[in-house]
Amino acid sequence: MKHYPRTVDFYPDRNRREVNMRIPIVYLVVTLVLVLGVFAVSTSNSQTGTRPSEKTSGRIDNTQPEITSQHAWALGCAAVLIERNYGRHDLLGTKYRTPKNIEDCKHFLVDSGWDVKNRDDLLDSLLWIDNGGNRKDFKMWGEKIQILTDEEYDILLVGHQSDDKTLNRIKVAAAYYTALGDKGLLGWDYSRYICLCRWGHLAGYFSEEEAWQKIMPVARLLQSEFDSWQDLGQNYLIGRYFWSYEETKLLGYQYEDAYMRLLDMPSSPWNKLPWDIDLKEKTVSEPNETHTVEGTTQI
């Protein structure tokens, strides 16, 4: 009988205390700024009779094409990260494709850790996920730990005390491998896959059609492997912890907060769209969200 822990605390005590101390102050400052901002916007609108976004957003097209419920559901699979980043759940690219947003997204894809500089890099990143992503190492450690005695498990931990990344991955695999079963970290890997496709479209590396062609099969896979939005979201959080203990200590609470908002908010795609929606392929053409950017070439 194995006795090593089956759950892992996402937030070490020191970090949680620091978070609890600073959150009230941050909320007060943010609230004050929002109140002042709303007052200023309201005053401006009452004087001009127009919405600021209509005059200053720089959007290529002020119309917002509707997406199908199936497409909206697929975007919901990436909702935790998009919610944490304050992106749009109802837009394929998470933002409108303005010149500024396009350039910002290109820089983000390079600097975010994916090191995606072009279309080929994006395809390579998606292929890495298809070939195993982080779930490959999770499975490797899980299978290894399964056959260890308690004493052997303790020895394994001691042997990796100087390697925080590996030590964390061992502990997370020990805690969740059996409970997650064959799906492993499928939700974590393919939620990020969908995010990459969305950002790839915003950056101009994928057309709208190509992005959906890659996203929809993944959405169907996730629907078949998970039982609910909550189940999928929890898998994403576990995967993120496995991926990086340091990042989880630093910003993990933001992702858990985003997860809770998605469960609680009436406007959340998780509450607007049932988990068991029919995701069968459609035979009619979908609405087109692609805009032409004057003076630039779409890759």
C-alpha positions as CSV (number, residue, x, y, z in Angstrom):
1,M,0.0,0.0,0.0
2,K,1.4,3.4,-1.0
3,H,1.0,6.3,1.3
4,Y,2.5,9.3,-0.5
5,P,0.1,12.2,-0.8
6,R,-2.6,12.2,-3.4
7,T,-3.2,16.0,-3.5
8,V,-0.8,18.9,-3.8
9,D,-1.2,22.4,-2.4
10,F,-1.1,24.8,-5.3
11,Y,0.0,27.6,-3.0
12,P,2.7,27.3,-0.4
13,D,1.8,29.0,2.9
14,R,4.3,31.9,2.4
15,N,3.0,32.8,-1.0
16,R,-0.7,32.6,0.1
17,R,-0.1,34.9,3.0
18,E,1.6,37.4,0.8
19,V,-1.3,37.2,-1.7
20,N,-3.9,37.7,1.0
21,M,-2.1,40.7,2.3
22,R,-1.8,42.5,-1.0
23,I,-5.1,41.6,-2.7
24,P,-7.3,44.0,-0.6
25,I,-5.0,47.0,-1.3
26,V,-4.9,46.1,-5.0
27,Y,-8.7,45.8,-5.2
28,L,-9.1,49.3,-3.6
29,V,-6.7,50.9,-6.0
30,V,-8.2,49.2,-9.0
31,T,-11.8,50.1,-7.9
32,L,-10.8,53.7,-7.5
33,V,-9.2,53.8,-11.0
34,L,-12.3,52.1,-12.5
35,V,-14.7,54.5,-10.9
36,L,-12.7,57.6,-12.1
37,G,-12.4,56.0,-15.6
38,V,-16.1,55.3,-15.9
39,F,-16.9,58.9,-14.8
40,A,-14.5,60.3,-17.4
41,V,-15.8,58.1,-20.2
42,S,-19.4,58.9,-19.3
43,T,-18.7,62.6,-19.4
44,S,-17.0,62.3,-22.8
45,N,-19.8,60.3,-24.3
46,S,-22.4,62.7,-23.1
47,Q,-20.7,65.6,-24.8
48,T,-19.9,63.9,-28.1
49,G,-22.8,61.4,-28.3
50,T,-20.4,58.7,-29.6
51,R,-18.7,55.7,-28.2
52,P,-14.9,56.1,-27.7
53,S,-14.3,52.7,-29.4
54,E,-16.0,53.9,-32.5
55,K,-13.5,56.8,-32.9
56,T,-10.3,55.6,-31.3
57,S,-10.1,51.8,-31.4
58,G,-8.5,51.6,-34.8
59,R,-10.5,48.6,-35.7
60,I,-10.4,47.4,-39.3
61,D,-14.2,46.6,-39.4
62,N,-16.7,47.9,-36.8
63,T,-19.0,44.9,-37.4
64,Q,-18.6,41.8,-35.3
65,P,-19.5,38.6,-37.1
66,E,-21.5,36.1,-35.0
67,I,-19.9,32.8,-34.4
68,T,-21.8,29.5,-34.1
69,S,-22.6,28.0,-30.8
70,Q,-20.2,25.1,-31.7
71,H,-17.4,27.6,-32.4
72,A,-18.2,29.4,-29.2
73,W,-18.0,26.1,-27.3
74,A,-14.6,25.3,-28.7
75,L,-13.3,28.7,-27.7
76,G,-14.6,28.0,-24.2
77,C,-12.1,25.2,-23.9
78,A,-9.3,27.8,-23.7
79,A,-11.3,30.0,-21.4
80,V,-9.1,29.8,-18.2
81,L,-6.0,31.4,-19.9
82,I,-8.1,33.8,-21.9
83,E,-10.1,34.9,-18.9
84,R,-6.9,35.5,-16.9
85,N,-5.5,37.6,-19.8
86,Y,-8.8,39.5,-20.0
87,G,-9.3,38.5,-23.6
88,R,-12.6,38.1,-25.5
89,H,-14.4,34.8,-25.3
90,D,-16.5,35.6,-28.3
91,L,-13.8,36.4,-30.8
92,L,-11.6,33.8,-32.4
93,G,-8.5,36.0,-32.0
94,T,-9.4,37.1,-28.4
95,K,-9.2,40.7,-29.7
96,Y,-10.2,42.6,-32.8
97,R,-7.5,42.4,-35.5
98,T,-6.3,46.0,-35.4
99,P,-2.8,46.8,-36.6
100,K,-1.7,47.4,-33.0
101,N,-3.3,44.2,-31.7
102,I,-1.7,42.2,-34.5
103,E,1.8,43.6,-33.7
104,D,1.3,43.1,-29.9
105,C,0.3,39.5,-30.5
106,K,3.3,38.8,-32.6
107,H,5.6,40.2,-29.8
108,F,3.7,38.2,-27.2
109,L,4.1,34.9,-29.1
110,V,7.9,35.5,-29.2
111,D,8.2,36.6,-25.6
112,S,5.7,34.4,-23.8
113,G,7.9,31.3,-23.8
114,W,6.6,29.7,-27.1
115,D,9.2,31.6,-29.1
116,V,6.9,31.7,-32.1
117,K,8.3,34.1,-34.7
118,N,6.4,32.9,-37.7
119,R,3.9,30.4,-39.1
120,D,6.4,27.6,-39.2
121,D,7.2,28.1,-35.5
122,L,3.5,28.0,-34.7
123,L,3.0,24.8,-36.6
124,D,6.0,23.3,-34.7
125,S,4.5,24.2,-31.4
126,L,1.2,22.6,-32.3
127,L,3.0,19.5,-33.5
128,W,4.9,19.3,-30.1
129,I,1.6,19.3,-28.3
130,D,0.2,16.7,-30.7
131,N,3.3,14.5,-30.1
132,G,2.8,14.5,-26.3
133,G,3.3,18.0,-24.9
134,N,3.6,18.1,-21.1
135,R,1.3,15.1,-20.8
136,K,4.2,12.9,-22.1
137,D,6.4,13.7,-19.1
138,F,3.4,13.5,-16.7
139,K,2.7,9.9,-18.0
140,M,6.4,9.0,-17.7
141,W,6.6,10.0,-14.1
142,G,3.2,8.6,-13.2
143,E,4.1,5.2,-14.6
144,K,7.4,5.2,-12.8
145,I,5.9,6.2,-9.5
146,Q,3.2,3.6,-9.7
147,I,5.6,0.7,-9.2
148,L,7.6,2.3,-6.3
149,T,7.2,1.4,-2.7
150,D,6.9,4.2,-0.2
151,E,10.6,3.8,0.7
152,E,11.6,3.9,-3.0
153,Y,9.4,7.0,-3.5
154,D,11.1,8.8,-0.6
155,I,14.5,7.9,-2.1
156,L,13.3,9.3,-5.4
157,L,12.4,12.6,-3.8
158,V,15.7,12.9,-1.9
159,G,17.6,12.3,-5.2
160,H,16.0,15.3,-6.8
161,Q,16.0,17.7,-3.9
162,S,18.4,20.1,-5.8
163,D,16.2,20.1,-8.9
164,D,13.0,22.0,-8.0
165,K,11.4,21.5,-11.5
166,T,11.8,17.7,-11.5
167,L,10.9,17.5,-7.8
168,N,7.7,19.3,-8.4
169,R,6.8,17.2,-11.4
170,I,7.3,14.0,-9.4
171,K,5.0,15.3,-6.6
172,V,2.3,16.4,-9.0
173,A,2.4,13.1,-10.9
174,A,2.2,11.2,-7.6
175,A,-0.8,13.3,-6.5
176,Y,-2.9,13.2,-9.7
177,Y,-1.7,10.5,-12.1
178,T,-4.0,7.7,-10.9
179,A,-7.0,10.1,-10.5
180,L,-6.7,11.5,-14.0
181,G,-6.3,8.1,-15.6
182,D,-5.7,7.8,-19.4
183,K,-6.6,11.5,-20.2
184,G,-3.6,12.7,-18.1
185,L,-3.0,16.4,-18.9
186,L,-4.9,16.4,-22.1
187,G,-7.0,19.4,-21.0
188,W,-3.9,21.4,-20.2
189,D,-2.1,20.6,-23.4
190,Y,-5.0,21.1,-25.8
191,S,-6.4,24.2,-24.0
192,R,-3.1,25.8,-24.8
193,Y,-3.3,24.3,-28.4
194,I,-6.5,26.2,-28.9
195,C,-5.0,29.4,-27.5
196,L,-2.1,29.1,-29.9
197,C,-4.5,28.8,-32.8
198,R,-6.4,31.8,-31.6
199,W,-3.3,33.9,-31.2
200,G,-2.0,32.6,-34.5
201,H,-5.1,33.9,-36.2
202,L,-4.8,37.3,-34.5
203,A,-1.1,37.5,-35.5
204,G,-1.9,36.7,-39.1
205,Y,-0.2,33.3,-39.2
206,F,-3.5,31.4,-39.7
207,S,-6.5,32.3,-41.7
208,E,-9.9,32.1,-39.9
209,E,-10.7,28.9,-41.8
210,E,-7.4,27.2,-41.0
211,A,-7.7,28.1,-37.3
212,W,-11.2,26.6,-37.1
213,Q,-10.0,23.5,-39.0
214,K,-7.4,22.9,-36.2
215,I,-9.5,24.0,-33.3
216,M,-12.7,22.0,-33.8
217,P,-11.2,18.4,-33.9
218,V,-9.4,19.3,-30.6
219,A,-12.7,20.6,-29.1
220,R,-14.4,17.3,-30.0
221,L,-11.6,15.4,-28.4
222,L,-11.8,17.4,-25.2
223,Q,-15.6,16.9,-25.0
224,S,-15.2,13.2,-25.4
225,E,-12.6,12.9,-22.7
226,F,-13.9,15.2,-20.0
227,D,-17.2,15.3,-18.1
228,S,-17.8,19.0,-17.6
229,W,-16.3,22.5,-17.9
230,Q,-15.3,22.1,-14.3
231,D,-13.5,18.9,-15.1
232,L,-11.6,20.5,-18.0
233,G,-10.7,23.6,-16.0
234,Q,-9.3,21.6,-13.1
235,N,-7.2,19.6,-15.5
236,Y,-5.8,22.9,-16.9
237,L,-4.8,24.0,-13.4
238,I,-3.2,20.7,-12.5
239,G,-1.3,20.8,-15.8
240,R,0.0,24.3,-15.2
241,Y,1.2,23.3,-11.8
242,F,3.0,20.3,-13.3
243,W,4.5,22.6,-16.0
244,S,6.0,25.1,-13.6
245,Y,6.0,25.2,-9.8
246,E,7.6,28.7,-9.8
247,E,5.0,30.1,-12.1
248,T,2.3,28.6,-10.0
249,K,3.7,30.2,-6.9
250,L,4.0,33.5,-8.6
251,L,0.7,33.8,-10.5
252,G,-1.2,30.6,-9.8
253,Y,-3.9,32.4,-7.8
254,Q,-4.8,34.5,-10.8
255,Y,-5.6,31.3,-12.8
256,E,-7.6,29.9,-10.0
257,D,-9.5,33.1,-9.7
258,A,-10.2,33.1,-13.5
259,Y,-11.4,29.5,-13.2
260,M,-13.8,30.5,-10.4
261,R,-15.1,33.4,-12.3
262,L,-15.8,31.2,-15.3
263,L,-17.8,28.9,-13.0
264,D,-19.7,31.7,-11.3
265,M,-20.4,34.5,-13.9
266,P,-23.7,34.2,-15.8
267,S,-21.9,35.7,-18.8
268,S,-19.2,33.0,-18.8
269,P,-19.2,30.7,-21.8
270,W,-19.2,27.8,-19.4
271,N,-22.6,28.9,-18.1
272,K,-24.0,30.0,-21.4
273,L,-23.1,26.8,-23.3
274,P,-24.0,23.3,-22.1
275,W,-21.1,20.8,-22.0
276,D,-22.9,18.2,-24.1
277,I,-23.6,20.5,-27.1
278,D,-23.6,18.8,-30.5
279,L,-20.2,19.5,-32.1
280,K,-20.8,17.6,-35.3
281,E,-19.1,19.1,-38.4
282,K,-21.3,21.6,-40.3
283,T,-21.7,21.4,-44.0
284,V,-22.5,25.1,-44.5
285,S,-19.8,27.8,-44.6
286,E,-19.2,29.6,-41.3
287,P,-19.3,33.4,-40.8
288,N,-16.1,35.1,-41.8
289,E,-14.3,37.2,-39.2
290,T,-11.1,37.8,-41.2
291,H,-10.4,41.4,-42.0
292,T,-8.0,42.9,-44.5
293,V,-5.4,45.1,-42.9
294,E,-4.5,47.9,-45.2
295,G,-0.8,48.3,-45.9
296,T,0.2,44.9,-44.4
297,T,0.5,41.4,-45.8
298,Q,-1.4,38.6,-44.0
299,I,0.9,35.6,-43.7
